[in-house]
Amino acid sequence: MVLLLWGSGQGSSFVAEPQGTWGPPPIRLPELPDLVSVEQPGDEITDAEGAPEGAERVIDLVLLFYAAVVVAGVLLVLRALLRRDRRERDPVEEPDEELLALLDASGEEVRYRALTEGDPRNAVVACWVALEDAVDRSGLSTDPSETAAELTTRVLGRWQVDPPAIIDLSEAYREARFSRHPVTEEQRRAAVDALERIHADLRRRALAEQEAASAAADADAAGADR
């Protein structure tokens, strides 16, 4: 034990590895030739990543273009639908019911019957009474002091009917209704002619009303689109 302690203190192993050729000879591997350096896959990927960067940008721009086209198309469709919906909610106003009733009362069918049916007296009276009935059906509030003929005259004037046509028909009506002398075919034709002139003025007023309403609707739609 003293010798072992002394040997360890001297810095050298007291029991050394056996020397000699005892045991199997050491196996020596043959030296391999230097391998040719092979490019690492990472180098290719790095180059590949750098090369298609421009192509990826082009693809992104193309996708953005198609997306913009789709969005623009959707907006155009929505705009058309909104415009149609607005027009359906706010249709062009039809002429006033009173005006429509007067147009019907002075229409071609009424004039044809007055010209071809019955005796002249009844035909002349029927031309004016048809207008009075139209005014009455319209539900217009009346002045108790007005007669039916006065009310009809006032209503026709409000629709800008030519006053001479109103006077001609109203006078023919009064003469046919309250006179005792015969009413001629000439007076019948004159009454029908006056009724036709009244109808023409009413029709022009109805067309003007429709055009004004249509223009107002178009202006509202254009303002909403802005």
C-alpha positions as CSV (number, residue, x, y, z in Angstrom):
1,M,0.0,0.0,0.0
2,V,2.9,2.3,0.8
3,L,4.4,1.6,-2.6
4,L,1.2,2.2,-4.4
5,L,0.7,5.5,-2.6
6,W,4.2,6.5,-3.4
7,G,3.9,5.6,-7.0
8,S,0.7,7.6,-7.4
9,G,2.3,10.6,-5.8
10,Q,5.1,10.5,-8.4
11,G,2.7,11.2,-11.3
12,S,3.3,8.0,-13.1
13,S,1.2,4.8,-13.1
14,F,2.7,2.1,-10.9
15,V,1.1,-0.5,-13.0
16,A,1.6,0.3,-16.7
17,E,-0.2,-1.0,-19.7
18,P,1.4,-4.2,-20.9
19,Q,3.8,-3.8,-23.8
20,G,4.4,-6.2,-26.5
21,T,2.5,-8.0,-29.3
22,W,0.5,-10.3,-27.1
23,G,-3.1,-10.6,-28.2
24,P,-4.7,-10.1,-31.6
25,P,-3.1,-7.6,-33.9
26,P,-4.8,-4.2,-34.2
27,I,-7.2,-3.8,-37.1
28,R,-6.3,-1.0,-39.4
29,L,-8.9,0.4,-41.7
30,P,-7.8,1.3,-45.2
31,E,-7.7,5.0,-45.9
32,L,-10.6,6.2,-48.0
33,P,-9.9,8.6,-50.9
34,D,-11.1,12.1,-50.4
35,L,-14.8,12.4,-51.5
36,V,-15.7,15.0,-54.0
37,S,-17.6,17.7,-52.2
38,V,-21.3,17.5,-53.1
39,E,-23.5,20.5,-53.1
40,Q,-25.7,20.5,-50.2
41,P,-29.5,20.6,-50.8
42,G,-29.7,23.8,-48.8
43,D,-27.6,25.6,-51.4
44,E,-30.1,24.7,-54.1
45,I,-33.0,25.7,-52.0
46,T,-31.4,29.0,-51.3
47,D,-30.8,29.6,-55.0
48,A,-34.3,28.4,-55.9
49,E,-35.9,30.7,-53.3
50,G,-34.1,33.7,-54.7
51,A,-34.9,32.9,-58.3
52,P,-38.8,32.6,-58.2
53,E,-39.3,35.6,-55.9
54,G,-40.2,37.8,-59.0
55,A,-42.5,35.1,-60.3
56,E,-44.3,35.0,-56.9
57,R,-44.8,38.8,-57.1
58,V,-46.3,38.4,-60.6
59,I,-48.7,35.7,-59.3
60,D,-49.7,38.0,-56.4
61,L,-50.4,40.9,-58.8
62,V,-52.5,38.6,-61.1
63,L,-54.6,37.4,-58.1
64,L,-55.1,40.9,-56.9
65,F,-56.2,42.0,-60.4
66,Y,-58.8,39.2,-60.5
67,A,-60.0,40.0,-57.0
68,A,-60.5,43.6,-58.0
69,V,-62.4,42.5,-61.1
70,V,-64.7,40.3,-59.0
71,V,-65.3,43.1,-56.4
72,A,-66.1,45.6,-59.2
73,G,-68.5,43.2,-60.7
74,V,-70.2,42.5,-57.4
75,L,-70.5,46.3,-56.8
76,L,-72.0,46.9,-60.2
77,V,-74.6,44.1,-59.7
78,L,-75.5,45.5,-56.2
79,R,-75.8,49.0,-57.7
80,A,-78.2,47.7,-60.4
81,L,-80.2,45.8,-57.8
82,L,-80.4,48.8,-55.5
83,R,-81.5,51.1,-58.4
84,R,-84.2,48.6,-59.5
85,D,-85.4,48.2,-55.9
86,R,-85.5,52.0,-55.5
87,R,-87.6,52.4,-58.6
88,E,-89.9,49.6,-57.5
89,R,-90.4,51.3,-54.1
90,D,-90.8,54.8,-55.7
91,P,-92.7,54.1,-59.0
92,V,-93.5,56.9,-61.4
93,E,-96.7,58.5,-60.1
94,E,-99.8,57.8,-62.1
95,P,-102.0,60.8,-63.0
96,D,-104.4,62.0,-60.4
97,E,-107.6,59.9,-60.1
98,E,-109.7,62.9,-60.9
99,L,-107.7,63.4,-64.1
100,L,-108.0,59.8,-65.0
101,A,-111.8,59.9,-64.4
102,L,-112.1,62.9,-66.7
103,L,-110.1,61.3,-69.4
104,D,-112.3,58.3,-69.3
105,A,-115.5,60.4,-69.3
106,S,-114.3,62.3,-72.4
107,G,-112.7,59.3,-74.1
108,E,-113.3,57.9,-77.6
109,E,-115.9,55.4,-76.6
110,V,-118.1,58.1,-74.9
111,R,-117.7,60.4,-77.9
112,Y,-118.6,57.6,-80.4
113,R,-121.8,56.8,-78.5
114,A,-122.8,60.4,-78.3
115,L,-122.3,60.8,-82.0
116,T,-124.1,57.6,-83.2
117,E,-126.6,56.7,-80.5
118,G,-129.9,58.3,-79.5
119,D,-131.4,61.6,-80.5
120,P,-129.2,64.8,-80.7
121,R,-130.7,66.3,-77.5
122,N,-129.9,63.3,-75.3
123,A,-126.4,63.0,-76.9
124,V,-125.5,66.6,-76.2
125,V,-126.7,66.3,-72.6
126,A,-124.8,63.0,-72.2
127,C,-121.5,64.6,-73.2
128,W,-121.6,67.1,-70.3
129,V,-123.2,64.7,-67.8
130,A,-120.3,62.3,-68.3
131,L,-117.9,65.0,-67.1
132,E,-120.1,65.8,-64.1
133,D,-120.2,62.1,-63.1
134,A,-116.4,61.9,-63.4
135,V,-116.0,64.9,-61.1
136,D,-118.5,63.4,-58.7
137,R,-116.7,60.0,-58.6
138,S,-113.4,61.6,-57.9
139,G,-114.6,62.5,-54.4
140,L,-113.7,66.2,-54.6
141,S,-115.0,68.2,-51.7
142,T,-117.6,70.6,-53.1
143,D,-118.9,74.0,-52.2
144,P,-122.6,73.8,-51.3
145,S,-123.2,77.0,-53.2
146,E,-121.9,75.5,-56.4
147,T,-124.0,73.7,-58.9
148,A,-122.7,70.5,-60.6
149,A,-122.1,72.4,-63.8
150,E,-120.2,75.1,-62.0
151,L,-118.1,72.6,-60.2
152,T,-117.3,70.7,-63.4
153,T,-116.3,74.0,-65.1
154,R,-114.0,74.8,-62.2
155,V,-112.4,71.4,-62.2
156,L,-111.8,71.4,-65.9
157,G,-110.2,74.8,-65.6
158,R,-107.9,73.6,-62.9
159,W,-106.5,71.0,-65.3
160,Q,-105.8,73.7,-67.8
161,V,-108.5,72.8,-70.3
162,D,-109.0,75.3,-73.0
163,P,-111.8,77.6,-71.7
164,P,-113.5,78.0,-75.2
165,A,-114.0,74.2,-75.3
166,I,-115.6,74.2,-71.8
167,I,-117.9,77.1,-72.7
168,D,-119.0,75.5,-76.0
169,L,-119.9,72.3,-74.4
170,S,-121.5,73.8,-71.3
171,E,-123.7,76.1,-73.4
172,A,-124.7,73.3,-75.7
173,Y,-125.7,71.3,-72.6
174,R,-127.8,74.0,-71.1
175,E,-129.6,74.7,-74.4
176,A,-130.3,71.0,-75.0
177,R,-131.5,70.4,-71.5
178,F,-133.6,73.5,-70.8
179,S,-134.8,74.6,-74.3
180,R,-137.9,73.4,-76.1
181,H,-136.8,73.8,-79.6
182,P,-135.3,70.8,-81.5
183,V,-131.6,70.0,-81.2
184,T,-130.0,69.4,-84.6
185,E,-127.4,67.0,-85.7
186,E,-125.0,69.9,-86.2
187,Q,-125.4,70.8,-82.6
188,R,-124.6,67.1,-81.7
189,R,-121.4,67.2,-83.7
190,A,-120.4,70.5,-82.2
191,A,-120.9,69.1,-78.7
192,V,-118.9,66.0,-79.5
193,D,-116.1,68.2,-81.1
194,A,-116.0,70.3,-77.9
195,L,-115.7,67.1,-75.8
196,E,-112.9,65.9,-78.0
197,R,-111.0,69.2,-77.5
198,I,-111.4,68.8,-73.7
199,H,-110.1,65.3,-73.9
200,A,-107.0,66.4,-75.9
201,D,-106.2,69.0,-73.3
202,L,-106.7,66.6,-70.4
203,R,-104.4,64.0,-72.2
204,R,-101.7,66.6,-72.7
205,R,-101.9,67.5,-69.0
206,A,-101.7,63.8,-68.0
207,L,-98.6,63.2,-70.2
208,A,-97.0,66.3,-68.7
209,E,-97.7,65.0,-65.2
210,Q,-96.1,61.7,-66.0
211,E,-93.0,63.2,-67.6
212,A,-92.5,65.5,-64.6
213,A,-92.8,62.6,-62.2
214,S,-90.4,60.5,-64.3
215,A,-87.8,63.3,-64.4
216,A,-88.1,63.8,-60.7
217,A,-87.6,60.0,-60.1
218,D,-84.5,60.0,-62.4
219,A,-83.0,63.0,-60.6
220,D,-83.5,61.3,-57.2
221,A,-81.9,58.1,-58.6
222,A,-78.9,60.0,-60.0
223,G,-78.5,61.9,-56.7
224,A,-78.6,58.6,-54.7
225,D,-76.0,57.0,-57.1
226,R,-73.5,59.9,-56.4
